[in-house]
Amino acid sequence: MKKRFLVPIITPFNEDESVNYDALAKLTRAVLDSGANGIYASGSSAECFLLNEEERKKTLETVIKAADGAYVMAHVGNIGNKITVELAEHAKKVGANAIASVPPFYFSYPFEGIKSYYADIAKVGLPVIVYSLPSRTRNFTTEEYKELMSIDGIEGIKFTDTNYFAMQQIIAHTGKFVYSGCDECFISALAQGANGAIGTTFNYMMENYIEIYDLFHKGENEKALEIQRRSNAVTAACLNNGGLPAFKYLTTLRHGIDCGSSRKPFMPLTPEQKKHLEKVAIEYGVLK
């Protein structure tokens, strides 16, 4: 059963940059309690490519245990088939409900090679979501998306892009389930047919996106747009003040769970950045 809102949970770190598994378990429960339908584990928001394979496996195990039966999709992406399939097999073994992956990156792989990558993942036997992230990996044509969506076991796409014509064409030609991946444009994605969303800012303002979805489907578009505008003000403050470390800081403040900073080469936030983030989050109702 597909879930509408999945939180791409962040990875809390201790001061020495080791994973804080206790905080991760607590955060899993906290974001589920905020209204999410499930967890998207070990994705970009979790700094997956800054984790080693053992850490990726253990963080997934921690999330699944803490989720206590709630839906968990495991991101298993890597730059090649072998490691990705190993992570996918582990995800199935420990009880993930579905798996997702970015296209293999860094090298200029041919499209047929990318198809083989997703076909190999699908053979593991869990539903697969293609994580489309053109700003970081390869961009696909509509015809290429259609080919990927035709692979047995591929059930949908996480579309992290703002080309909503391309997204609408994927839906029109494949009928697959589409998650919006750009939080700041969620209402735009809904207007072109997105079914749900997976977004970093859900870690600390999940309720806003649920409200946008509900208002949009009631036809109360002006109200939905106002919630989107207020959410975007907080998102912009994060993007302009460190990016992922800022998202983690607001998650810490929202849930009272120390998530630490991000692994190097990310830089810790300055006192001035933290003060500004707190001010904006309070102004727009994310923090009380």
C-alpha positions as CSV (number, residue, x, y, z in Angstrom):
1,M,0.0,0.0,0.0
2,K,1.5,3.4,-1.1
3,K,1.8,6.1,1.6
4,R,1.2,9.7,0.8
5,F,3.7,11.5,3.1
6,L,7.1,10.0,3.9
7,V,9.7,11.8,6.1
8,P,13.2,11.5,4.7
9,I,14.6,11.3,8.2
10,I,17.9,13.0,9.0
11,T,20.8,11.2,10.7
12,P,21.6,12.6,14.2
13,F,25.3,12.8,15.0
14,N,27.3,13.0,18.2
15,E,30.0,15.7,18.5
16,D,32.6,13.2,17.2
17,E,30.4,12.7,14.1
18,S,29.5,9.2,15.1
19,V,25.8,8.2,14.5
20,N,23.6,8.9,17.5
21,Y,21.3,5.9,17.2
22,D,19.3,6.7,20.3
23,A,18.4,10.1,18.9
24,L,17.5,8.5,15.6
25,A,15.1,6.1,17.2
26,K,13.4,9.0,19.2
27,L,13.2,11.2,16.0
28,T,11.6,8.3,14.1
29,R,8.8,8.2,16.6
30,A,8.5,12.0,16.8
31,V,8.1,12.5,13.0
32,L,5.6,9.7,12.8
33,D,3.6,11.4,15.6
34,S,3.6,14.6,13.6
35,G,1.3,13.0,11.0
36,A,3.7,11.3,8.6
37,N,2.5,8.1,6.9
38,G,5.9,6.6,7.1
39,I,9.7,7.0,6.9
40,Y,12.0,7.4,4.0
41,A,15.3,6.1,5.4
42,S,19.0,6.6,4.3
43,G,18.3,9.2,1.7
44,S,20.0,12.5,0.8
45,S,18.6,14.1,4.0
46,A,20.2,11.3,6.0
47,E,23.6,12.2,4.5
48,C,23.6,8.6,3.1
49,F,26.7,9.1,1.0
50,L,28.6,10.4,4.0
51,L,27.8,7.1,5.8
52,N,29.6,3.9,5.3
53,E,27.7,0.7,4.3
54,E,27.6,-0.6,7.9
55,E,26.2,2.7,9.1
56,R,23.6,2.7,6.4
57,K,22.5,-0.7,7.4
58,K,22.4,0.0,11.1
59,T,20.5,3.3,10.7
60,L,17.9,1.5,8.6
61,E,17.6,-1.2,11.3
62,T,17.2,1.4,13.9
63,V,14.5,3.2,12.0
64,I,12.5,0.0,11.3
65,K,12.6,-1.0,14.9
66,A,11.6,2.4,16.2
67,A,8.8,2.7,13.5
68,D,7.3,-0.4,15.2
69,G,5.2,-1.5,12.1
70,A,4.9,1.9,10.4
71,Y,5.8,2.0,6.7
72,V,9.5,2.4,5.9
73,M,11.0,2.9,2.5
74,A,14.8,2.4,2.3
75,H,16.9,4.4,-0.1
76,V,19.7,2.1,-1.3
77,G,21.3,4.2,-4.0
78,N,25.0,4.0,-4.8
79,I,27.2,4.4,-7.9
80,G,27.0,0.8,-9.0
81,N,24.9,-2.3,-9.0
82,K,26.8,-4.5,-6.6
83,I,26.7,-2.3,-3.5
84,T,23.1,-1.2,-4.2
85,V,21.8,-4.7,-4.6
86,E,23.5,-5.7,-1.3
87,L,21.8,-2.7,0.4
88,A,18.5,-3.7,-1.2
89,E,18.8,-7.3,0.0
90,H,19.6,-6.1,3.5
91,A,16.5,-3.8,3.4
92,K,14.3,-6.7,2.5
93,K,15.9,-8.9,5.2
94,V,15.3,-6.4,8.0
95,G,11.7,-5.6,7.0
96,A,11.6,-2.5,4.8
97,N,8.3,-2.1,2.9
98,A,9.9,-0.7,-0.3
99,I,13.2,0.6,-1.7
100,A,14.2,3.6,-3.6
101,S,17.4,4.6,-5.4
102,V,18.9,7.6,-7.2
103,P,20.3,6.7,-10.7
104,P,24.0,5.6,-10.5
105,F,26.1,8.7,-10.6
106,Y,29.6,10.2,-11.1
107,F,30.4,8.2,-14.2
108,S,28.6,8.8,-17.5
109,Y,26.7,5.5,-17.6
110,P,24.7,4.7,-20.8
111,F,21.0,4.5,-20.4
112,E,20.9,0.8,-20.9
113,G,23.3,0.4,-18.0
114,I,21.0,2.5,-15.8
115,K,18.1,0.3,-16.8
116,S,20.1,-2.8,-15.8
117,Y,20.8,-1.1,-12.5
118,Y,17.1,-0.7,-11.7
119,A,16.2,-4.1,-13.1
120,D,18.8,-5.7,-10.7
121,I,17.3,-3.8,-7.7
122,A,13.8,-4.8,-8.7
123,K,14.8,-8.5,-8.7
124,V,15.3,-8.3,-4.9
125,G,11.5,-8.4,-4.7
126,L,10.5,-5.2,-3.0
127,P,8.5,-2.4,-4.7
128,V,11.0,0.1,-6.2
129,I,10.8,3.9,-6.4
130,V,13.1,5.7,-8.9
131,Y,14.5,8.8,-7.2
132,S,14.8,11.3,-10.0
133,L,17.2,14.1,-9.0
134,P,18.4,15.8,-12.2
135,S,20.4,18.5,-10.3
136,R,22.7,15.9,-8.9
137,T,22.4,12.9,-11.3
138,R,21.2,12.2,-14.8
139,N,18.2,13.9,-16.4
140,F,15.9,11.6,-18.4
141,T,13.7,12.1,-21.3
142,T,10.0,11.2,-21.2
143,E,10.7,8.1,-23.3
144,E,13.5,7.1,-20.9
145,Y,11.2,7.6,-17.9
146,K,8.6,5.4,-19.6
147,E,11.2,2.6,-20.1
148,L,12.3,2.8,-16.5
149,M,8.7,2.7,-15.3
150,S,8.0,-0.4,-17.5
151,I,10.5,-2.5,-15.5
152,D,8.7,-5.1,-13.4
153,G,8.7,-4.0,-9.8
154,I,9.1,-0.3,-10.4
155,E,6.1,1.3,-8.8
156,G,6.7,5.0,-9.0
157,I,9.1,7.9,-8.8
158,K,10.3,10.5,-6.4
159,F,10.4,13.6,-8.6
160,T,12.8,16.1,-7.2
161,D,12.7,18.7,-9.9
162,T,10.6,21.7,-10.9
163,N,9.9,20.7,-14.5
164,Y,6.3,19.9,-13.8
165,F,5.5,19.4,-17.4
166,A,7.9,16.5,-17.5
167,M,6.3,15.2,-14.3
168,Q,2.8,15.4,-15.7
169,Q,4.0,13.6,-18.8
170,I,5.4,10.7,-16.7
171,I,2.0,10.4,-15.0
172,A,0.1,10.7,-18.3
173,H,2.2,8.0,-20.0
174,T,2.7,5.6,-17.1
175,G,0.1,6.1,-14.5
176,K,2.7,5.5,-11.8
177,F,2.6,6.9,-8.3
178,V,4.6,10.2,-8.1
179,Y,6.1,11.7,-4.9
180,S,7.0,15.4,-5.1
181,G,10.5,16.0,-3.8
182,C,10.7,19.8,-3.9
183,D,9.1,20.9,-0.7
184,E,9.1,24.6,-1.8
185,C,6.9,23.7,-4.8
186,F,4.6,21.1,-3.3
187,I,1.4,23.0,-4.3
188,S,2.7,23.2,-7.9
189,A,3.4,19.5,-8.0
190,L,-0.2,18.8,-6.7
191,A,-1.6,21.0,-9.5
192,Q,0.2,18.7,-12.1
193,G,-1.0,15.5,-10.4
194,A,1.5,14.5,-7.8
195,N,0.1,11.8,-5.4
196,G,2.3,12.5,-2.4
197,A,5.6,13.9,-1.2
198,I,8.9,13.1,0.4
199,G,10.7,16.3,1.7
200,T,13.5,17.2,4.0
201,T,11.5,20.0,5.8
202,F,8.9,17.4,6.8
203,N,11.3,16.6,9.7
204,Y,10.1,19.8,11.4
205,M,7.0,21.0,9.7
206,M,5.1,17.9,8.4
207,E,1.8,19.4,9.5
208,N,2.1,22.3,7.0
209,Y,2.3,20.0,4.0
210,I,-0.6,17.8,5.2
211,E,-2.6,21.1,5.5
212,I,-1.6,22.2,2.0
213,Y,-2.7,18.8,0.6
214,D,-6.0,18.9,2.3
215,L,-6.8,22.5,1.4
216,F,-5.8,22.0,-2.2
217,H,-8.1,19.0,-2.6
218,K,-10.9,21.0,-1.0
219,G,-10.4,23.6,-3.7
220,E,-9.3,26.2,-1.1
221,N,-6.2,27.2,-3.1
222,E,-5.6,30.6,-1.7
223,K,-5.4,29.2,1.8
224,A,-3.1,26.4,0.5
225,L,-0.9,28.9,-1.2
226,E,-0.6,30.9,2.0
227,I,0.6,27.9,3.9
228,Q,3.1,27.1,1.1
229,R,4.3,30.7,1.3
230,R,4.9,30.6,5.0
231,S,6.6,27.3,4.8
232,N,8.8,28.6,2.0
233,A,10.0,31.5,4.2
234,V,11.4,29.0,6.7
235,T,12.9,26.8,3.9
236,A,14.6,29.9,2.3
237,A,16.1,30.8,5.7
238,C,17.6,27.3,5.9
239,L,18.9,27.3,2.4
240,N,20.5,30.7,2.9
241,N,22.1,29.7,6.3
242,G,23.9,26.4,5.8
243,G,21.5,24.1,4.1
244,L,21.3,20.7,5.6
245,P,22.9,21.7,9.0
246,A,20.1,24.3,9.2
247,F,17.4,21.7,8.6
248,K,18.9,19.6,11.3
249,Y,19.0,22.5,13.7
250,L,15.3,23.3,13.3
251,T,14.6,19.6,13.7
252,T,16.5,19.6,17.0
253,L,14.5,22.7,18.2
254,R,11.1,21.4,17.0
255,H,11.3,17.9,18.6
256,G,13.7,18.6,21.5
257,I,16.0,15.8,20.2
258,D,19.7,16.8,19.7
259,C,20.4,15.9,16.1
260,G,23.9,17.5,16.1
261,S,25.4,19.0,13.0
262,S,26.3,17.4,9.7
263,R,29.4,15.6,8.8
264,K,32.3,17.4,7.1
265,P,32.8,19.0,4.7
266,F,29.5,20.6,5.9
267,M,30.3,23.4,8.3
268,P,28.7,24.0,11.7
269,L,26.2,26.8,12.0
270,T,27.4,30.1,13.5
271,P,25.6,31.6,16.5
272,E,24.3,34.3,14.2
273,Q,22.8,31.7,11.8
274,K,21.1,29.8,14.6
275,K,19.6,33.0,16.0
276,H,18.3,34.0,12.6
277,L,16.8,30.5,12.0
278,E,15.1,30.6,15.4
279,K,13.6,34.0,14.6
280,V,12.2,33.0,11.3
281,A,10.9,29.7,12.6
282,I,9.0,31.4,15.4
283,E,7.7,34.2,13.1
284,Y,6.2,31.6,10.8
285,G,4.9,29.3,13.4
286,V,7.2,26.3,13.1
287,L,8.5,26.9,16.7
288,K,6.4,28.3,19.6
